[in-house]
Amino acid sequence: MSGLTRRSTLPVVAAWLLSAAAWGCAGGEATPGWRTDADVSEAVEGGDFEPGDESDGPPDADVPARACTTDVDCDDGIDCTIDSCDSDAETCRWEGVAGVCDDGNPCTGLERCDIVLGCLPGVPIDCGDGIDCTVDECDPLTADCRSRADHARCVSPRLCDPSRGPDSGGCVDPPACATDADCSDRDACNGAETCGPDSRCRPGTPIVCDDRIACTADRCDPAAGRCVFTAPDRDSDTYPDVTCTGTDCDDMNPLINPGASESCNAVDDDCDGLADESFECVRNDIGSCTTTCGSTGTRTCSNTCAWGACVAPRETCNGLDDDCVSGCDNGWECCQGTPQTQGCGFCGTQSRTCGPSCSWETWGACSDSGVCAPGTTELRACTCGGSESRTCTGSCTWGAWSGCPTGECTPGTTEARACTCGGSESRTCSASCFWGAWSGCPSGECTPGTTQSRSCTCGGSESRTCSASL
């Protein structure tokens, strides 16, 4: 706003002090009270102000080129710029963002963003009317200027009345009066004027308006004679700034306030502390979800504030199926923690486990091994000739022997028996487990115990008995 004053000369006049009817610009045609943006329009039409003249600072300095591959490479550390990488040219681009540098006080001028220097201050509005005894103020809500008489700036009993002041000081001798009504300047804010014993008007005691809240505009309503404390409403949506006793959570955007409807835009439109709360999710948010294989995936809130599909994560070595493709720990040698067994020896087993790096550990020792291979057969000779066999069972243990042929005796053994006529005979068991013939007993004349009789010559008979010996 170089070269622009938001007010033209604004004399402060009263019937004898500061008459509200006499408020106005140099031509005396302005409406009493706060100034409007007509001053700015007049300045633009008169060529004193060009749109875009937001500060008297230097133009943006030349920015040296910077190579880049991503937006991160272009971070310039300046809060008011958008930093981006031109992928085609592979060079950085910086763009100043309107409004970021605004301090919220139009009286300080229009701040702007320089892409090299950052935020630059604007040119403050000059509300000076050139009269020494007036207080010249700029309203931080409307940027309007106003001047009010301050009798304390004059040497008593002189009063501030620029309309009658002989010079730029504005101080004059108090006018003559008969009653208090003769002294009223119709401005209740500077107190009730009275007619003194010397028939001269005396000033009243000004009303002091200060709510001790730095961000509010404190003023006195000259018609009502009461203080008005106004919180800023920069976007003119009737909702004051939440940072200054109000409820508007974005006082630079008239579409955002407690009375607005919530839209799908990742913004808290209605200032309830939540964004997109009437929808399924907050636009562009990323949330967790459970995939079809039970892993924790991610999903993105769409442009219509609805959750998109659950996207499985990349597979990692963790004993789980993360990506829902080809099972647990696909891409590695094995699934972490999974055991594996195999046969060993005769019906034995050995095991190994998939280790922390998803590779197989070494095989363990063979356990529970048997003594033979199932189905195999072995033979052995029988004592009495021939052979017998046995077969290995499915549990790798030998079955029972099939059995040998049955005989009478053990080959080579000998037995003896007594002979009838004394002595004994023997026999020996053959290799075929049968007894050989008895060796034989001594021969006698008779069988022991038998009796033989014969007739005697002279008649009768005689007998004899066979003895046990030969």
Residue pairs with C-beta under 8 A, 6 or more apart in sequence:
1 49
1 53
1 54
1 55
1 109
1 110
1 122
1 123
1 125
2 49
2 53
2 55
2 56
2 123
3 48
3 49
4 40
4 43
4 48
4 49
4 53
4 123
5 39
5 43
5 125
5 126
5 127
6 35
6 39
6 40
6 125
6 126
6 127
6 138
6 143
6 144
6 145
7 25
7 35
7 39
7 125
7 126
7 127
7 129
7 144
7 145
8 25
8 26
8 39
9 25
9 26
9 129
9 130
10 23
10 24
10 25
10 30
10 35
10 129
10 145
10 146
10 147
11 22
11 24
11 26
11 28
11 129
11 131
11 162
11 163
12 18
12 22
12 23
12 129
12 131
12 134
12 147
12 148
12 149
12 160
12 162
12 163
12 170
13 19
13 22
13 23
13 161
13 162
13 163
13 164
14 20
14 22
14 149
14 161
14 163
14 185
14 186
14 187
15 184
15 185
15 186
16 159
16 161
16 164
16 174
16 175
16 183
16 185
16 201
17 149
17 151
17 159
17 160
17 161
17 183
17 185
17 187
17 190
17 193
17 201
17 203
18 148
18 149
18 160
18 161
18 162
18 163
18 185
18 187
18 190
19 163
19 185
19 186
20 32
20 33
20 185
20 186
20 187
20 222
21 32
21 186
22 28
22 32
22 163
23 30
23 31
23 32
23 33
24 30
24 31
24 32
33 146
33 222
34 139
34 142
34 144
34 145
34 146
35 144
35 145
35 146
36 142
36 144
37 143
40 49
43 49
44 50
44 51
54 109
54 110
54 111
54 112
54 122
55 109
55 110
55 111
55 112
55 120
55 121
55 122
55 123
56 123
57 112
57 114
57 117
57 120
57 121
58 114
58 117
60 96
60 114
60 115
60 116
61 114
61 116
61 117
63 94
63 115
63 116
65 91
65 92
66 73
66 74
66 91
66 92
67 73
67 90
67 91
67 92
68 74
68 85
68 86
68 90
68 91
68 92
69 85
69 90
70 85
71 83
71 84
71 85
73 85
73 92
74 83
74 84
74 85
74 92
74 93
74 94
75 83
76 83
76 92
76 94
76 115
78 94
78 113
78 115
78 116
78 118
79 100
79 118
79 119
80 96
80 97
80 100
80 101
80 113
80 118
80 119
81 94
81 95
81 96
81 97
81 113
81 115
82 94
82 95
82 97
83 92
83 93
83 94
84 92
84 93
84 94
84 95
85 91
85 92
85 93
86 92
86 93
94 115
95 115
96 112
96 113
96 114
96 115
97 113
98 113
99 252
100 113
100 119
101 111
101 112
101 113
101 118
101 119
101 120
102 110
102 111
102 252
103 111
104 140
104 232
104 234
104 241
104 251
105 140
106 125
106 140
106 141
106 142
106 143
107 124
107 125
107 138
107 139
107 140
107 143
108 121
108 122
108 124
108 125
109 121
109 122
109 123
109 124
109 125
110 122
111 119
111 120
111 121
111 122
112 119
112 120
112 122
113 119
113 120
114 120
124 138
125 138
125 143
125 145
127 136
127 137
127 138
127 145
127 146
127 147
128 136
129 136
129 147
129 162
130 168
131 147
131 162
131 165
131 168
131 169
131 170
132 153
132 168
132 169
132 170
132 171
133 149
133 150
133 151
133 153
133 154
133 160
133 162
133 165
133 169
133 170
133 171
134 147
134 148
134 149
134 150
134 153
134 160
134 162
134 170
135 147
135 148
135 149
135 150
136 145
136 146
136 147
137 145
137 146
137 147
137 148
138 144
138 145
139 145
139 146
139 217
139 219
140 217
140 232
141 217
141 230
141 232
141 233
141 234
148 187
148 189
148 190
149 159
149 160
149 161
149 162
149 170
149 185
149 187
149 190
150 160
150 206
151 159
151 160
151 190
151 203
153 160
153 171
154 160
154 169
154 170
154 171
155 171
157 173
157 174
157 200
157 202
158 171
158 172
158 173
158 174
159 171
159 172
159 173
159 174
159 201
159 203
160 170
160 171
160 172
161 170
161 171
161 172
162 170
164 172
165 171
165 172
166 172
173 200
174 196
174 200
174 201
174 202
175 182
175 183
175 200
175 201
176 199
176 200
176 201
177 183
177 195
177 196
177 199
177 200
177 201
178 195
178 199
179 195
180 192
180 193
180 194
180 195
182 195
182 201
183 193
183 194
183 195
183 201
183 202
184 192
184 193
185 193
186 222
187 222
188 207
188 220
188 221
188 222
188 223
188 224
188 225
189 206
189 207
189 220
189 221
189 222
189 225
190 203
190 204
190 206
190 207
191 203
191 204
191 205
191 206
191 207
192 204
193 201
193 202
193 203
193 204
194 201
194 202
194 204
195 201
195 202
196 202
207 220
207 225
207 226
207 227
209 218
209 219
209 220
209 227
209 228
209 229
210 218
211 218
211 227
211 229
213 229
213 244
213 245
215 231
215 232
215 241
215 243
215 244
215 245
216 229
216 230
216 231
216 232
216 244
216 245
217 229
217 230
217 232
218 227
218 228
218 229
219 227
219 228
219 230
220 226
220 227
220 228
221 227
221 228
230 240
231 240
231 241
231 244
231 245
231 246
232 240
232 241
232 244
232 246
232 251
233 239
233 240
233 241
233 246
233 248
233 251
234 241
234 251
234 252
235 248
235 250
235 251
235 252
235 253
235 254
235 257
236 254
237 248
237 254
237 255
237 257
237 259
238 257
239 246
239 247
239 248
239 251
239 257
239 258
239 259
239 271
240 246
240 247
240 248
240 251
241 248
241 251
242 248
242 249
242 251
242 271
243 251
247 257
247 258
247 271
248 256
248 257
248 258
248 271
249 256
249 257
249 268
249 271
250 256
250 257
250 271
255 269
256 267
256 268
256 269
256 270
256 271
257 270
257 271
258 270
258 271
258 272
259 270
260 269
260 270
260 271
261 269
261 270
262 269
262 270
262 276
262 277
262 278
262 279
263 269
263 276
264 276
264 279
264 283
264 303
264 304
264 305
265 275
265 276
265 283
266 275
266 276
266 282
266 283
266 284
266 285
267 275
267 276
268 274
268 275
269 275
275 282
275 283
276 282
276 283
276 301
276 305
279 304
279 305
279 306
280 301
280 305
280 306
280 307
281 287
281 301
281 305
281 306
281 307
282 301
282 305
283 301
283 302
283 303
283 305
284 300
284 301
285 300
285 301
286 298
286 299
286 300
286 301
287 298
287 299
287 300
287 301
287 307
288 296
288 297
288 298
288 299
289 296
289 297
289 298
289 299
289 307
289 310
290 296
290 297
290 310
291 297
291 310
291 312
291 324
292 310
292 312
292 324
293 312
293 321
293 322
293 323
293 324
294 320
294 321
295 312
295 313
295 320
295 321
295 322
295 323
295 324
296 313
297 310
297 311
297 312
297 313
298 310
298 311
298 313
299 307
299 308
299 309
299 310
299 311
300 307
300 308
301 307
301 308
302 308
312 322
312 323
312 324
312 325
313 322
313 323
314 322
314 323
315 321
315 322
315 323
315 325
315 329
315 330
315 331
316 322
316 329
317 329
317 332
317 336
317 356
317 357
317 358
318 329
318 336
319 328
319 329
319 335
319 336
319 337
319 338
320 328
320 329
321 327
321 328
321 329
321 330
323 330
327 335
328 335
328 336
328 338
329 335
329 336
329 354
329 358
332 357
332 358
332 359
333 354
333 358
333 359
333 360
334 340
334 354
334 358
334 359
334 360
335 354
335 358
336 354
336 355
336 356
336 358
337 353
337 354
338 353
338 354
339 351
339 352
339 353
339 354
340 351
340 352
340 353
340 354
340 360
341 349
341 350
341 351
342 349
342 350
342 351
342 363
343 349
344 350
344 366
344 369
345 366
345 369
345 370
346 369
346 370
346 371
346 372
346 373
346 374
346 396
347 368
347 369
347 370
347 374
347 394
347 395
347 396
348 366
348 367
348 368
348 369
348 370
349 366
349 367
349 368
350 363
350 364
350 365
350 366
350 367
351 363
351 364
352 360
352 361
352 362
352 363
352 364
353 360
353 361
354 360
354 361
355 361
369 396
370 392
370 395
370 396
370 397
371 392
371 396
371 397
371 398
372 392
372 396
372 397
372 398
373 392
373 396
374 392
374 393
374 394
374 395
374 396
375 391
375 392
376 391
376 392
377 389
377 390
377 391
377 392
378 389
378 390
378 398
379 387
379 388
379 389
380 387
380 388
380 389
380 401
381 387
382 388
382 404
382 405
383 404
383 410
383 411
383 433
384 404
384 405
384 406
384 407
384 411
384 431
384 432
384 433
385 405
385 431
385 432
385 433
386 404
386 405
387 404
388 401
388 402
388 403
388 404
389 401
389 402
390 398
390 399
390 400
390 401
390 402
391 398
391 399
392 398
392 399
393 399
405 433
406 433
407 429
407 432
407 433
407 434
408 429
408 433
408 434
408 435
409 415
409 429
409 433
409 434
409 435
410 429
410 433
411 429
411 430
411 431
411 432
411 433
412 428
412 429
413 428
413 429
414 426
414 427
414 428
414 429
415 426
415 427
415 435
416 424
416 425
416 426
417 424
417 425
417 426
417 438
418 424
419 425
419 441
419 442
420 441
420 444
420 447
420 448
421 441
421 442
421 443
421 444
421 448
421 468
421 469
421 470
422 442
422 468
422 469
422 470
423 441
423 442
424 441
425 438
425 439
425 440
425 441
426 438
426 439
427 435
427 436
427 437
427 438
427 439
428 435
428 436
429 435
429 436
430 436
442 470
443 470
444 466
444 469
444 470
445 466
445 470
446 452
446 466
447 466
448 466
448 467
448 468
449 465
449 466
449 468
450 465
450 466
451 463
451 464
451 465
451 466
452 463
452 464
452 465
452 466
453 461
453 462
453 463
453 464
454 461
454 462
454 463
455 461
455 462
456 462
